[in-house]
Amino acid sequence: MLVGYMRVSKADGSQTTDLQRDALLEAGVNSDQLYDDHVSGKKDDRPGLAACLKAVRDGDTLIVWKLDRLGRNLHHLVNTVHDLTGRGVGLKVLTGQGAAIDTTTAAGKLVFGIFAALAEFERELISERTVAGLASARARGRTGGRPFTMTPGKVRLAMASMGKPETNVGQLCKELGISRQTLYRHVSPKGEARRDGLRVLSRMKSNVP
């Protein structure tokens, strides 16, 4: 089944989904399988996207007009597509810079793999700069660094909650005091701990005498 997602916002000057809707319908998406949001892409609370991601099933293909309709940034896009791929859901982009992405084809998977590699490269650069900055600060007698927003307890609670279909992700984030991006960086939609989540849990184990 084909599922379509649309997003518009005042920030980018697009006030209507008509153009996206027409393109998705032409691509074969049924009108009753269209989801939309009328908010900024930078906002974490996007109920249309949340409903769309929850609705897709193994064998479905999620279609978007442009790649920037789906994610806030490259990391968010990569995580979202990895989640979809793990669930057996494909992604197809109709136009724009990501138009070559169609994870239901070998060529499309290759293109997305390049996107994912760039995201990982960017993450490593940021990490290296952070480590270098902290080392420089320590050399000058200063210590610092942003406190962890996720604790082992929060990770465990998120894992237990995300494994339940009735969980409201937005409400869970409010209870934990974190953003959706932070949540999905630590825990998958199925409630499995991701790399960042495993790191938090490992800190707990290392502190046990």
C-alpha positions as CSV (number, residue, x, y, z in Angstrom):
1,M,0.0,0.0,0.0
2,L,1.1,3.5,-0.8
3,V,0.9,6.1,2.0
4,G,1.6,9.8,1.5
5,Y,2.7,12.5,3.9
6,M,2.5,16.3,3.4
7,R,3.7,19.3,5.4
8,V,3.4,23.0,5.0
9,S,4.4,25.9,7.2
10,K,4.4,29.7,7.2
11,A,8.1,29.6,7.6
12,D,8.8,28.3,4.1
13,G,5.9,30.3,2.6
14,S,3.8,27.3,1.7
15,Q,0.3,27.7,3.0
16,T,-1.5,24.9,1.3
17,T,-1.0,21.2,0.6
18,D,-2.6,21.3,-2.9
19,L,0.6,21.0,-4.9
20,Q,1.9,18.1,-2.7
21,R,-1.6,16.4,-2.6
22,D,-1.8,16.5,-6.4
23,A,1.7,15.0,-6.8
24,L,1.0,12.2,-4.3
25,L,-2.4,11.4,-5.8
26,E,-0.7,11.2,-9.3
27,A,1.9,8.9,-7.8
28,G,-0.8,6.5,-6.9
29,V,-1.6,7.3,-3.3
30,N,-5.3,7.0,-2.4
31,S,-6.8,10.1,-0.8
32,D,-7.7,8.2,2.4
33,Q,-4.0,7.3,2.9
34,L,-2.8,10.9,3.0
35,Y,-1.5,12.5,6.2
36,D,-0.5,16.1,6.7
37,D,0.8,18.7,9.2
38,H,0.5,22.5,9.1
39,V,3.4,23.3,11.4
40,S,7.1,24.2,11.2
41,G,9.4,21.3,10.3
42,K,11.5,22.3,13.3
43,K,8.7,21.6,15.8
44,D,8.9,18.2,17.5
45,D,5.1,17.8,17.8
46,R,3.9,16.7,14.4
47,P,0.7,14.6,15.0
48,G,0.2,14.0,11.3
49,L,3.7,12.5,10.9
50,A,3.3,10.5,14.1
51,A,0.0,9.0,12.9
52,C,1.5,8.3,9.4
53,L,4.5,6.5,10.9
54,K,2.3,4.4,13.1
55,A,-0.1,3.5,10.3
56,V,2.5,2.1,7.8
57,R,3.1,-1.6,7.8
58,D,5.5,-4.1,6.4
59,G,5.4,-3.9,2.6
60,D,4.0,-0.4,2.5
61,T,5.8,2.6,0.8
62,L,5.8,6.1,2.3
63,I,5.8,8.7,-0.4
64,V,6.7,12.4,0.2
65,W,6.8,15.3,-2.3
66,K,10.2,16.5,-1.1
67,L,12.7,15.1,1.4
68,D,12.5,18.2,3.6
69,R,8.8,17.5,4.1
70,L,9.7,14.5,6.2
71,G,12.5,15.5,8.5
72,R,13.8,18.4,10.5
73,N,17.4,17.7,9.7
74,L,19.7,15.1,8.1
75,H,20.0,13.1,11.4
76,H,16.3,13.0,11.9
77,L,15.8,11.9,8.3
78,V,18.3,9.1,8.6
79,N,16.8,7.8,11.8
80,T,13.3,7.9,10.5
81,V,14.3,6.0,7.3
82,H,16.3,3.5,9.3
83,D,13.2,2.9,11.4
84,L,11.0,2.5,8.3
85,T,13.5,0.1,6.7
86,G,13.7,-2.0,9.8
87,R,9.9,-2.3,9.7
88,G,9.9,-3.3,6.1
89,V,8.5,0.0,4.9
90,G,10.0,1.8,1.8
91,L,10.4,5.5,1.2
92,K,10.0,7.3,-2.1
93,V,10.7,11.0,-2.7
94,L,9.0,12.5,-5.8
95,T,11.0,15.7,-6.4
96,G,13.7,18.0,-5.2
97,Q,17.3,17.1,-4.1
98,G,16.2,13.7,-2.7
99,A,14.2,12.6,-5.8
100,A,16.7,9.8,-6.4
101,I,15.8,8.2,-3.1
102,D,13.5,5.2,-3.4
103,T,14.4,2.6,-0.8
104,T,12.3,0.0,-2.6
105,T,15.0,-0.2,-5.3
106,A,18.7,-1.0,-5.2
107,A,19.7,2.3,-6.7
108,G,17.6,4.3,-4.3
109,K,19.0,2.4,-1.3
110,L,22.5,3.3,-2.6
111,V,21.6,7.0,-2.7
112,F,20.1,6.9,0.8
113,G,23.3,5.2,2.0
114,I,25.3,8.2,0.8
115,F,22.9,10.5,2.8
116,A,23.4,8.3,5.9
117,A,27.2,8.3,5.5
118,L,27.2,12.1,5.3
119,A,25.1,12.3,8.4
120,E,27.5,10.0,10.3
121,F,30.4,12.0,9.0
122,E,28.8,15.2,10.3
123,R,28.1,13.6,13.7
124,E,31.7,12.5,14.0
125,L,33.0,16.0,13.1
126,I,30.8,17.5,15.8
127,S,31.9,14.9,18.3
128,E,35.6,15.5,17.5
129,R,35.2,19.3,17.9
130,T,33.4,18.8,21.2
131,V,36.1,16.5,22.6
132,A,38.8,18.9,21.4
133,G,37.0,21.9,23.0
134,L,36.6,20.1,26.3
135,A,40.2,19.0,26.3
136,S,41.3,22.6,25.6
137,A,39.1,23.9,28.4
138,R,40.5,21.3,30.9
139,A,44.0,22.3,29.9
140,R,43.1,25.8,31.0
141,G,41.6,24.6,34.3
142,R,38.0,24.7,33.2
143,T,35.5,21.9,33.1
144,G,32.2,21.9,31.4
145,G,29.8,20.1,29.1
146,R,26.1,20.0,28.8
147,P,24.5,17.7,31.4
148,F,22.9,14.5,30.1
149,T,19.2,15.0,29.4
150,M,18.6,11.2,29.5
151,T,19.2,9.1,32.5
152,P,19.1,5.3,32.9
153,G,15.7,5.6,34.5
154,K,14.3,7.7,31.6
155,V,15.7,5.3,29.0
156,R,14.1,2.3,30.8
157,L,10.8,4.1,31.0
158,A,11.0,5.1,27.4
159,M,11.8,1.5,26.3
160,A,8.8,0.1,28.3
161,S,6.4,2.8,27.0
162,M,7.5,2.8,23.3
163,G,6.8,-1.0,23.2
164,K,3.1,-0.3,23.8
165,P,0.9,0.7,20.8
166,E,-1.3,2.9,22.9
167,T,1.6,5.2,24.0
168,N,1.3,8.8,23.0
169,V,4.8,9.8,22.0
170,G,4.2,13.5,22.5
171,Q,2.9,13.0,26.1
172,L,5.8,10.6,26.8
173,C,8.3,13.3,25.7
174,K,6.6,15.8,28.0
175,E,6.7,13.5,31.0
176,L,10.4,12.8,30.4
177,G,11.2,16.4,29.6
178,I,12.9,15.7,26.3
179,S,12.3,16.3,22.6
180,R,11.1,13.6,20.1
181,Q,14.6,13.8,18.5
182,T,16.2,12.9,21.8
183,L,13.7,10.1,22.4
184,Y,14.2,8.5,19.0
185,R,18.0,8.9,19.3
186,H,17.9,6.7,22.4
187,V,14.9,4.4,21.9
188,S,13.3,2.9,18.7
189,P,9.6,3.0,18.1
190,K,9.5,-0.7,19.1
191,G,11.1,0.1,22.5
192,E,14.6,-1.1,21.7
193,A,17.6,0.8,23.0
194,R,19.6,2.5,20.4
195,R,23.3,3.3,20.5
196,D,22.8,6.5,22.6
197,G,20.4,4.6,24.9
198,L,22.9,1.8,25.4
199,R,25.5,4.3,26.3
200,V,23.3,5.8,29.0
201,L,22.5,2.4,30.4
202,S,26.2,1.5,30.3
203,R,27.0,4.5,32.5
204,M,24.6,3.2,35.1
205,K,26.4,-0.2,35.0
206,S,29.8,1.4,35.3
207,N,28.7,3.3,38.4
208,V,27.6,0.1,40.2
209,P,30.4,-0.9,42.7
